[in-house]
Amino acid sequence: MTDAHVESAHVGRPERRTELDAIRALVVVGLVLFHSALVFDAHDDYYVKNAETTDATMIAAGLGAVWAMPTLFLIAGLGAWHSLRRRGAAGFATERLLRLGVPLLFATVTIIPVPQWLRLRADPAYHESYLRFLPRFFDVRLELSSFPFIVQGKHFESGHLWFVVMLLAYALLLALVLRWLPRDRGRRIRDRLAVAVQRRGAVLLLPALPIALVTALHGMEEAYAGWSRWAYLLFFLYGFVLAADERFRTAMRRDATLALATAVLLLAIGMPTALAMSGTPGADPFTDMTALAIGVRVLYGAAGWCCVVAILGLLDRRAARTRTPDPQGGLGKRLYGYLAPAVLPLYILHQPIVVGVAYGVVGWDAPMVVKYLAIAGASLALTVAAYDLLVRRTRPTRFLFGMRD
């Protein structure tokens, strides 16, 4: 098999789906608000905690977590298909190492230790300087059984860059598989799936079953926004497959309303049950292997896929109605042009800034809502400012944060 395995490498660039970039930007902005809220969450062990906490954040977090990160993985899979068509497997792997591996390494060395150090600094008895803490942060070992997080240590973590770690690992695995998978076999599998989803509801049911099964049996990993790492792999692969044939996109548009109704129904059943279990001592809907916990996770996994289909399908319907051949100027286009390439740098930058701002704000004598608004507003402004002033303006910094020239 050649590097041109995913059809011909001599293809033009696909039409840019601006609604996908808008989703990515929305999720990253939402993460600033979400991580700011974790400062006040009664259950999450966030880096900095307010003295007064609340259970309200758990509900909002659950409604966001069910679709946000799965959507990012699926969009990444869509992009992987087009990148592989242009570059081939070897070129795609190289491009992913540059676009994801370089910023991952740079951020791990420079900014990822900061939240861990501030967590320790929250203890009044801890006085170690940041420079003295760094060697302990990088005291690591390799654990292949924790793939893709094979670098482990007492203080070391990938932090919020777990998303980048997974995305890079899954992209490289995909390139390796496609390098050796017979081309005809891949096309036959794609064609069979495309024929299958032509039946109404099939684009919901067929992909939802593996996700629900993995979520039920492997459990939900709280550190990774409430999803199993292997469920994320499925979302990424689904995105890759969906981009390969227009019939999949047509099916998602057709079944978007059904997907939304199904997602609402599944969440209406599963979320109250999960919240009730969370309030029961000794019960954990994320990992328990009781019939009730497994059932909750089945509903959550299926609802997550339905949410993704509903969001992408409905937005695609709207884009098809409003898209013009050559849109001219306007505030919306300028804002899109600014945010579309900024998503990865903003994602990398946001959490250390949130933690740093929260570290100073939690000591205020003020109501929780005032503190939250201060943390969220200041963090969002500082994240955008850091991107604009420190990242986007020079070629070296753009390279270090995974931006194209």
QUIURWO-V782974 format. One record per residue. N is the residue number from 1. RES is the residue in one letter. PHI is phi in radians with two decimals (none if undefined). NEAR is the number of other C-alpha atoms within 8 Angstrom. Layout:
[[N:RES:PHI:NEAR] [N:RES:PHI:NEAR]]
//
This chain:
[[1:M:none:8] [2:T:-1.79:6] [3:D:-1.18:11] [4:A:-1.54:12] [5:H:-0.94:13] [6:V:-1.49:12] [7:E:1.05:6] [8:S:-1.41:9] [9:A:-1.33:12] [10:H:-1.63:6] [11:V:-2.27:7] [12:G:-1.35:5] [13:R:-1.19:6] [14:P:-1.25:5] [15:E:-1.06:4] [16:R:-1.25:4] [17:R:-1.59:6] [18:T:-1.12:6] [19:E:-1.15:9] [20:L:-1.24:9] [21:D:-1.11:9] [22:A:-1.12:10] [23:I:-1.10:8] [24:R:-1.04:10] [25:A:-1.13:11] [26:L:-1.09:8] [27:V:-1.12:10] [28:V:-1.15:11] [29:V:-1.08:9] [30:G:-1.08:8] [31:L:-1.16:8] [32:V:-1.08:14] [33:L:-1.15:9] [34:F:-1.15:9] [35:H:-1.20:10] [36:S:-1.12:13] [37:A:-1.21:10] [38:L:-1.11:11] [39:V:-1.05:13] [40:F:-1.92:13] [41:D:-1.35:14] [42:A:-1.32:7] [43:H:-1.99:6] [44:D:-1.28:6] [45:D:-1.60:5] [46:Y:-1.36:7] [47:Y:-1.05:10] [48:V:-2.17:11] [49:K:-2.15:11] [50:N:-1.32:9] [51:A:-1.11:5] [52:E:-1.74:6] [53:T:-2.20:9] [54:T:-2.56:8] [55:D:-1.55:9] [56:A:-1.11:7] [57:T:-1.14:11] [58:M:-1.09:9] [59:I:-1.16:8] [60:A:-1.10:8] [61:A:-1.11:9] [62:G:-1.12:8] [63:L:-1.20:8] [64:G:-1.43:8] [65:A:-1.14:10] [66:V:-1.15:13] [67:W:-2.22:12] [68:A:-1.15:9] [69:M:-1.21:10] [70:P:-0.98:13] [71:T:-1.14:10] [72:L:-1.08:9] [73:F:-1.14:14] [74:L:-1.14:14] [75:I:-1.10:11] [76:A:-1.09:12] [77:G:-1.15:16] [78:L:-1.03:14] [79:G:-1.14:9] [80:A:-1.08:11] [81:W:-1.05:13] [82:H:-1.19:11] [83:S:-1.15:10] [84:L:-1.14:14] [85:R:-1.11:15] [86:R:-1.39:12] [87:R:-1.89:12] [88:G:1.41:15] [89:A:-1.09:14] [90:A:-1.16:9] [91:G:-1.13:9] [92:F:-1.11:13] [93:A:-1.06:11] [94:T:-1.10:8] [95:E:-1.10:8] [96:R:-1.18:12] [97:L:-1.10:10] [98:L:-1.31:10] [99:R:-1.37:12] [100:L:-2.01:11] [101:G:-1.17:10] [102:V:-1.11:13] [103:P:-1.11:13] [104:L:-1.09:11] [105:L:-1.14:8] [106:F:-1.08:10] [107:A:-1.18:10] [108:T:-1.10:10] [109:V:-1.35:8] [110:T:-1.81:7] [111:I:-2.11:8] [112:I:-1.13:13] [113:P:-1.17:13] [114:V:-1.04:9] [115:P:-1.04:12] [116:Q:-1.09:10] [117:W:-1.14:10] [118:L:-1.17:13] [119:R:-1.03:10] [120:L:-1.19:8] [121:R:-1.17:10] [122:A:-1.13:9] [123:D:-1.46:7] [124:P:-1.01:6] [125:A:-1.44:4] [126:Y:-1.66:8] [127:H:-2.24:6] [128:E:-1.18:7] [129:S:-1.26:6] [130:Y:-1.07:8] [131:L:-1.16:6] [132:R:-1.33:8] [133:F:-1.31:10] [134:L:-0.96:9] [135:P:-1.03:8] [136:R:-1.26:9] [137:F:-1.08:12] [138:F:-1.64:9] [139:D:-1.44:10] [140:V:-2.18:10] [141:R:-2.49:7] [142:L:-1.74:7] [143:E:-2.29:10] [144:L:-1.12:8] [145:S:-1.20:5] [146:S:-1.65:7] [147:F:-0.80:7] [148:P:-1.55:8] [149:F:-1.65:9] [150:I:-1.39:10] [151:V:-1.61:8] [152:Q:-2.24:11] [153:G:-2.98:11] [154:K:-1.05:7] [155:H:-1.90:9] [156:F:-1.26:12] [157:E:-2.74:8] [158:S:-1.52:9] [159:G:1.04:6] [160:H:-1.26:7] [161:L:-1.42:9] [162:W:-0.96:9] [163:F:-1.08:8] [164:V:-1.20:9] [165:V:-1.03:12] [166:M:-1.09:10] [167:L:-1.08:10] [168:L:-1.15:12] [169:A:-1.09:9] [170:Y:-1.20:10] [171:A:-1.14:11] [172:L:-1.19:10] [173:L:-1.10:8] [174:L:-1.08:8] [175:A:-1.07:12] [176:L:-1.15:9] [177:V:-1.12:8] [178:L:-1.20:11] [179:R:-1.14:11] [180:W:-2.04:7] [181:L:-1.30:9] [182:P:-1.00:8] [183:R:-1.06:9] [184:D:-1.12:6] [185:R:-1.12:8] [186:G:-1.06:9] [187:R:-1.19:8] [188:R:-1.12:8] [189:I:-1.08:8] [190:R:-1.07:11] [191:D:-1.11:8] [192:R:-1.12:8] [193:L:-1.14:8] [194:A:-1.10:11] [195:V:-1.18:7] [196:A:-1.12:8] [197:V:-1.38:13] [198:Q:-1.24:10] [199:R:-1.37:6] [200:R:-1.03:9] [201:G:1.57:9] [202:A:-1.16:10] [203:V:-1.23:13] [204:L:-1.54:12] [205:L:-1.22:8] [206:L:-1.10:8] [207:P:-1.28:10] [208:A:-1.17:12] [209:L:-1.06:9] [210:P:-1.09:9] [211:I:-1.12:13] [212:A:-1.11:14] [213:L:-1.15:10] [214:V:-1.11:12] [215:T:-1.10:16] [216:A:-1.22:14] [217:L:-1.56:8] [218:H:-1.49:8] [219:G:1.57:13] [220:M:-1.91:12] [221:E:-1.71:11] [222:E:-1.04:8] [223:A:-1.16:5] [224:Y:-2.02:10] [225:A:1.04:8] [226:G:1.39:11] [227:W:-2.21:12] [228:S:-1.20:13] [229:R:-1.04:9] [230:W:-1.40:7] [231:A:-1.17:11] [232:Y:-1.08:11] [233:L:-1.06:10] [234:L:-1.11:10] [235:F:-1.05:13] [236:F:-1.10:15] [237:L:-1.17:10] [238:Y:-1.07:11] [239:G:-1.05:14] [240:F:-1.09:15] [241:V:-1.21:12] [242:L:-1.07:11] [243:A:-1.28:13] [244:A:-1.39:8] [245:D:-2.64:10] [246:E:-1.09:8] [247:R:-1.14:9] [248:F:-1.16:12] [249:R:-1.09:11] [250:T:-1.08:8] [251:A:-1.14:12] [252:M:-1.18:13] [253:R:-1.11:12] [254:R:-1.09:9] [255:D:-1.71:15] [256:A:-1.08:14] [257:T:-1.17:9] [258:L:-1.07:9] [259:A:-1.10:13] [260:L:-1.10:13] [261:A:-1.10:8] [262:T:-1.16:10] [263:A:-1.08:13] [264:V:-1.07:9] [265:L:-1.12:8] [266:L:-1.11:12] [267:L:-1.22:11] [268:A:-1.11:8] [269:I:-1.50:9] [270:G:-1.40:12] [271:M:-1.12:10] [272:P:-1.06:8] [273:T:-1.14:9] [274:A:-1.12:11] [275:L:-1.14:8] [276:A:-1.13:8] [277:M:-1.13:10] [278:S:-1.08:10] [279:G:-1.50:7] [280:T:-1.68:7] [281:P:-0.98:5] [282:G:1.48:4] [283:A:-1.76:9] [284:D:-2.45:9] [285:P:-1.16:12] [286:F:-1.25:11] [287:T:-2.28:9] [288:D:-1.02:10] [289:M:-1.84:7] [290:T:-1.32:6] [291:A:-1.06:6] [292:L:-1.16:6] [293:A:-1.14:14] [294:I:-1.10:13] [295:G:-1.09:9] [296:V:-1.07:14] [297:R:-1.23:16] [298:V:-1.05:12] [299:L:-1.10:13] [300:Y:-1.12:15] [301:G:-1.08:14] [302:A:-1.16:14] [303:A:-1.12:14] [304:G:-1.06:12] [305:W:-1.14:14] [306:C:-1.11:14] [307:C:-1.07:13] [308:V:-1.10:11] [309:V:-1.08:14] [310:A:-1.10:15] [311:I:-1.12:10] [312:L:-1.20:12] [313:G:-1.17:14] [314:L:-1.20:11] [315:L:-1.15:9] [316:D:-1.17:10] [317:R:-1.05:9] [318:R:-1.13:8] [319:A:-1.11:9] [320:A:-1.13:7] [321:R:-1.40:6] [322:T:-1.86:6] [323:R:-1.14:6] [324:T:-1.95:5] [325:P:-1.03:4] [326:D:-2.62:4] [327:P:-1.05:5] [328:Q:-1.94:5] [329:G:0.82:7] [330:G:1.60:6] [331:L:-1.08:6] [332:G:-1.04:7] [333:K:-1.18:9] [334:R:-1.16:9] [335:L:-1.12:8] [336:Y:-1.07:9] [337:G:-1.09:8] [338:Y:-1.39:8] [339:L:-1.43:9] [340:A:-0.96:10] [341:P:-1.40:9] [342:A:-1.57:10] [343:V:-1.03:11] [344:L:-1.14:10] [345:P:-1.02:12] [346:L:-1.09:12] [347:Y:-1.09:9] [348:I:-1.11:11] [349:L:-1.38:11] [350:H:-1.17:12] [351:Q:-1.20:12] [352:P:-1.01:11] [353:I:-1.21:11] [354:V:-1.01:14] [355:V:-1.12:12] [356:G:-1.11:10] [357:V:-1.13:11] [358:A:-1.08:12] [359:Y:-1.01:11] [360:G:-1.50:8] [361:V:-1.49:10] [362:V:-1.09:10] [363:G:-1.41:7] [364:W:-1.16:7] [365:D:-1.62:4] [366:A:-2.64:6] [367:P:-1.09:6] [368:M:-1.00:8] [369:V:-1.12:6] [370:V:-1.17:8] [371:K:-1.09:12] [372:Y:-1.09:10] [373:L:-1.08:8] [374:A:-1.17:9] [375:I:-1.15:13] [376:A:-1.14:12] [377:G:-1.15:8] [378:A:-1.14:9] [379:S:-1.14:13] [380:L:-1.12:11] [381:A:-1.11:8] [382:L:-1.21:9] [383:T:-1.14:12] [384:V:-1.12:9] [385:A:-1.12:9] [386:A:-1.10:10] [387:Y:-1.10:13] [388:D:-1.19:9] [389:L:-1.57:8] [390:L:-1.90:9] [391:V:-2.01:12] [392:R:-1.28:10] [393:R:-1.59:9] [394:T:-2.25:7] [395:R:-1.10:8] [396:P:-1.05:6] [397:T:-1.24:11] [398:R:-1.07:14] [399:F:-1.10:13] [400:L:-1.16:10] [401:F:-1.86:14] [402:G:1.33:13] [403:M:-1.62:12] [404:R:-1.35:6] [405:D:-1.20:5]]
//
